[in-house]
Amino acid sequence: MTASSDSALPAVKRSPMSYQTLLVLYLAVVLLPWVLSYFEGLAIRGWYEELVSFLSIIGLSMMLFQFALNARVDALAGRAGVDNTMRVHTKFGEYLGYLILLHPFLIVLPRFIVAPSFALDDVWDLFIQPETSTGMYAWSLMLVWVLMSVFKEKTGLSYEAWRYAHSAGFIAIIILATHHAVTIGRHGRYNAWFDVMWVLLCIIAVALVLYIYFIRPLAIAKKPFKVVDCHKGSANDWYLTIAKDGDFPFDFDAGQFTWLSTSKSVFARSEHPFSIASSPSALPQISYVIRELGDYTSQLGKLKPGQRIWLDGPHGVFTQNARNAKGIVLLAGGAGIGPIMSILRELGDRCDSRPVRLIYGNRMIEQMMFLEEFDALQSKLDLQLHLVLEQPPKNFEGHKGFIDTQVISQAIDHSEHGCWDFYICGPPIMVKAVVKNLQKLSISNDRILYEQLGF
């Protein structure tokens, strides 16, 4: 099938907010309280005092707005994508941890310089003095909870227990930190509206958590789904199909994901994010490719047809919305074939005339899925398939190793690839490596879209 230069999908939907735009917006919002502090008319102090004030204000501001990034509020998540908001949440969560860790030491640092013999007593006073104790309690809890987030795989906690602890802990932290700010903060002493701002932001942050746990589940309960089938699609992957269990509106874009919960109660926080593998045309059924990696995924085979299942979504901006590429390269690693397959199936449904290149990597041939379907899609599309195996069998005709610059270079038309889109999905280490390989081939970042399996 020959592709024409004007066969690109028209931009029929609004382009999602880019990660860079979301980052700029987040920084502007986080810095706003600090900017407002200079409208209070307080005297400017020495550079060190102003630096500590700046770090204190943006630290609390970052902590408060972390809740908004994690709330899955449709107005934000639907525009920026949950995957992007979680990237910002995770990255600035690390910065916030460092900032909070340094906070009490920055306050007493001058004392260490001027009178070091009294400095340790000053640190201890921060814990026992009534006006500073709530801040130090928040600091101590923050240190523990940040370490739990960084090392969550080593805590031994289940995913559900970790989520409950994460939410409850940070509610306590934000209440203590806000109390600390309004009782000891300099700005609120002279302008009450500054303290009111912190209290209102704290109320909003706590309300967002309550929304996630108690309000959003009520909306999810009105749109139940049921299990149609769940079987092994490969040696390591489940192929789960669900369907709407009622008459209600539901739609998604190829490449998006949802949170699924198989709990009896919609209020149970036992949901897990999985990418959709089916085309929108398959509705009212939805299918997923789920790699067996842990306790939850290893139990998927116990799902029974007709069993109730809860779905939160769809989410994500790993789609063709508002794109105008002249060609498409799909790069999948392992279970990353899920959303890639959703996009590929949608292209097949439209008999899209653009060149499509699929580069699909796995460790072993037994982990490969959809090989027969790829053959069928080649009759509908200008599709070229490039299989990559780390441990290939004898007489394997594909690429041995990983998805490197060599296999990518063989797949693309170098005279046109500047106008092509590159979709990458797989484990984080694979995604990072493939992005670097694309950059080595001079692929511009605005042509690279990726989704990592896991947040």
N, C-alpha and C positions, 0 to 999 in steps of 0.2 A: 504494500500500500504506500503510495507516494504522498508526502505531506506538502501542503502548500503554505506559503509564507503568511497568508491571511486567515489561517484556520484556527487561530488561537481562541480560547474561550473568552467571550466578552465579559467585561467587568460588570456583572449584574448585581453584585452585593457590595456593601460598604466594606472598605478595607479595614482590617482589625488594627488596633493600636499596636505599634511596634514595641519591642522590649525597650529600645532606647527612649522612645517617647514616654513610656510608663516610668522609666527611671528618672527622667527629667521632671515629670509631674510629681513623683514621690519626693524628690529632693526639694522641690519648691514648697510642697506642703509641709515637710518636716522642718524647713528653715523658717516658715512663716511665724511661729511664736517668737523666735529670736528677733526677727525683724520688728515685730510688734513691740518688743520690749524697749526698743529705742524711741518709741513714740510716747513713752511714759514721762520723759523729761528728767530722768535721773542723771546725776552727775557721772561722767565717764571716769572710771578709776584707772589704776595702773594696768599695763598690758597683761600681766599674769592674772590679776583678778578678773579682767574681762574675758580672758581665754577660758578660765575655769567656769565662769558664768555661761559662756557660749556652749561649752561642752555639756554642762549640766542641763541647759534648756533643750538642746537638740537630742540629748540622750533620752529625756523623758518624752519628748515629742516622737522620737523613733519608736519608743516602747509602745506608746499609745496607738500609733498608726500601723504597727505590726498586726494589730487585731483586724483592721480593715482589709489588709492584704489577704488574710486567712479566712475571711468570712463567706466567701463565695456569693457575695451580693451581686445579683444579676446585672445591675447597672454598671458595675466595675468589671466583674469577671467576664460578662458577655462582650464587653468592648475590648478589654486588654487580653483576655484569655487567662484561665486559672493557671496554666503552665507558666505564663509570664509573671503573674502576681506571686506565685510560689517561688520563682527564681529570685525575685526581689526580696521576698520575705526571708528566704534562707540566707542569701548573701548578706543582707543588712542585719540579720539576726546575729551573724558572726561578729560584724563590726560593733553592734550594740553590746555584745558580751564583753569585748575588749574595753569598750568605753566605760561600762558600768564597773568593771573590775578595777579600772584605774581611778575612778571617781574619788574615793576617800583618800587615796594616797596623794592625789593632786592637791587636795585641800590641805593636808598636813605637810606637804613637801617643803614649803618655806620654813616650817619649824625644824625640819631635819637639817636644814642648811644653817639657820640662825642659832638654834639651841637644840642640838641633836640629843642631848641627855634627857630632855623632856618630851621628845617626839613620840616615843612609844606610849607614854602616858596619855598623850593627846589622842592617839589612835584608839586606845581603850575607852577613853571618855566618849568617843563617838558612839560606842555601843551602849553605854550605860546612861548617858544623859537623856532625859525625857524628850528634849526637843530634837535630838538626832537619832534616837534609837529606832524609830520606824524606818528611817532611811537605811540604817545598817541591817535591819531585818530583811528589808527588800533586797539589799545588796547580797546578803548571804544566800537567800533563796534563789536569786537570779544566778549566782555562781553555780549552785547545784543544778538548776534546771537547764542552764546552757550546756553544762557538761553532759547532762542526760540526753540533750538533743544531739550533741556532737557524737556521743558514743552510744546512741540508742540501740545499735545492733549488738552491743556487748553487755547491755544491762540485764538481759534475760527476760525483760518484760515483753508480753505479747503486744502486738500492734494496737489493739483496743485499749489495753491498760495504759500503754504509753500515751495515747491520745487523751484519755481522761486525766491522767496526771499532768500532762502538758498544759491542758486548758485550766484545770483547777489551780495549778501552781502559779500560772501567769496572771490569773485573776487576783490572787492574793498579792502578788508582787506589784501589780499596777495600782491597787488600792493603797498599799503601804507607801509606794513611791509618791503617789499623788498627795497623800497626807503629809509626807515629808516635805514636799515642795511648797505646800500652802502654809505650813507652820514655820518653816525656817527660811523660805525663799525671800530674797530682798525685794523683788519687784512687787509682790502682792501686799507687802506692808504699806506701801505708799499708794497703790492703785488696786482696789479690791477687784476690779474687772479681770485682772491678770489671774488671780486665784480662781475666780468664777470660770474662766476659760479652761483651766486645768481640770476643775471638778466636772464641767460639762463633757470634756473629752473623755474623762475616766468613765463617766456614766455611759457614754456612747460605746466605749470599748467593751464594757461589761455587757451592755445590751446586745452587742453583736455576738458575743458568745452565747447568750441566752437565745438569740435568734437561731443560731446554728443547732442548738440542742433541743429546742422546744417549738419554735415557730416553723422553721423550714420543714421539719418532718411532717407537719400537718399537711403541707402542700404536696409532699411526696406521697403521702398515704392516699391521696385522691387519684393517683396515677399508678396503680399497681401493675406489675408484670408477673409472668409465670414462666417456669422452665418448660421448654419444648424438648430439648435434647442436650446431653453433655457426653461427649465421647473423646477418646484420645485421637487427636489429629496427627500426632507424630509421637516419637518415643518420649518426648518431654513436654508436649503441649496438649492442653485440653482445647476442644472446640465446643464452646457453649453457645446455645441458641435459646433466646427467650422471646416472648411475644406479649403484646399488650393484653392485659386481663380486664378489659372494659372498653367502653366507647369514650375516648377522650383524645384531644389533639396532641400529637407528638411528632416531631421532626428533628432531623439532625443533618449536619453537613459531613460528607465523606472526610475522614481523617480525625474526627472528634473522638472524645472519650467520655465515659460516665463513671460515677461511683456506684458500685453494686453492693447490696447487702442481702444476705440470705437469712438474716435473723428473723425470728417470729415477730418481733416488735420493730416498728419503723423508728422508734426512739433509741434503739440500741446503736451505739457508735462502733459498729463492726463492719463498716463499709470499706471497700478497696477500689482504687482507680484502675480501670481497664479500658483499652482502646477498642473502638468498634471496628470490626473487620468486614462487615457487610455494606452493601450499597444502600443509599436511601430508598431505592426502588424496591428493596426487599421488605420494607415495612408492610404489615405490623410486626414482622419478626426482625430481631437484631442478633447478630452473631459476634463472638469475641474469640480471639486467640489468646490463651492464658498459659504462660509457662509455669510448670510446677517447680516452685522454688522454696516454698516454706510450708508451715503447718496448715495454713488456710488453703492454699492452692492444691495441696496434696489430697484434700478431702473433697474436691469438686466432683469426683466420680460418685459421691453419695447423693448428689442432687437427684430428685425424682421428678419426672414429667408432671406438670401441673402445680408444682411447689411454688408458693408465693415468693416473689423476689422484689426488692425495692431498688429503684433507680433514681439517682440524682444526676441530672444533666439534661442535655449534653453540654460539654464544656470543651474549650480548646480552640486555638486558631491555626492548627496544623491542617489547613484546608486550601482549596483553590479559590476561595473567595477573593474577588477583585484582582486576580492575577491575570497577566496577559502574555504568558510565556509562549514562545514558538516551538518549544520542545520541553519534555519533562523527563528528568532522571530520578528514579525512585531507588533509594538505598536502604535496605533492611538488614538488620542483624538479629537473629533469633526470633523471639516473639514480636520483635518490631515489624514483622511482616503483617501484623494485624491492621493498623491504620493505613499502611502502604497498600494492602489488599483492598481496603475500602475505597481508596482513591482509584486504584486500577480497575476495580469493578465498575465504578461510576463512569470512568472513561470508556469502558467497554459498552455500557448501557447506551452511551451517546454515540458509539462508533466514531469516536474522536479521530480526526485525521492527522493530528500532529505526531511527530516521532516520540515514542515512549521507550525508555531504557530502564530495565529493572536489574539491579545488582543486589543479589540476595545471598547473604553469608550465614553460615552455621558451622558448628564444629564437625558434625558428622552427617552423612547423607540421610540417616534415619531421623534426623531432626527437621528435615525439609518438609514443607507442606505445599499443597496446591499445585504440584508439578503438572498434573493432568489438566488442571484449569488454565494454567499458563498456556498450554498448547492450544486450548480452545480460544483463548483471548487473542492469540496471534492471528486468528482468522478475522477478527474484528478490528484489530489495531495494527499500526506500524510499530509492533513491539519486538524488541530484542531482549533476550534473557541472558544474563551473565551470572552463573552460579559460582560461589566461592566457598570452599571447604578447608577447614584447618587440618582435618584428618581425612583426606579423600580415599575412596576405595580404588582398587585397580581399574584401569581403563576409564577413569574419570576425565571428561573432556573439558571441564571448567577450569577455574583458577585455583591454585593451591595456596593456602595461607590466609591472608586477611584482605579486607577491602582497602587496597593501597592505591597509590597514584597510577600504577600500571594498568590495573583493571578499569579504573575510572577513565583513564585516557583512551583506552581501547573502545569504551562504550559511547563516548560523546563525539559529536561533530565539532571539531575545534573552530571551524569557520563560523559556527552559529551559536556556540555555547554561551556567549555573552547575553543572549536573549532567552536562555533556557532557565527553568526553575529546577532546583535540586532539593528533594525531600529526603530527610534522613530520620530513621527511627531505630532505636535499639538500646542496649545498655549504655550508661553514661560514658564508660571508657571507650566504647566503640564510636559513639557519636562525636566525642571530642577528637578522636583520631581522624575520622572521616572529614570533619570540618577543616582540620589542619591540612589534610591532603587536597581538599578542594581549593583552599587558599593558595597552596603551592601551584595549582594549575590556573591561578589568576581568576578564579570564580569570585565575583563580588559578593559581599556579605548580604546585600539586599536580594540576592537570588538564592540564598541558602535558607531553607526552613527546616527546623529539626524539633523533634520531641524525644525526650529521654524517658525510658521506662523506669519510673519512680521519681519521687520528689526529694 
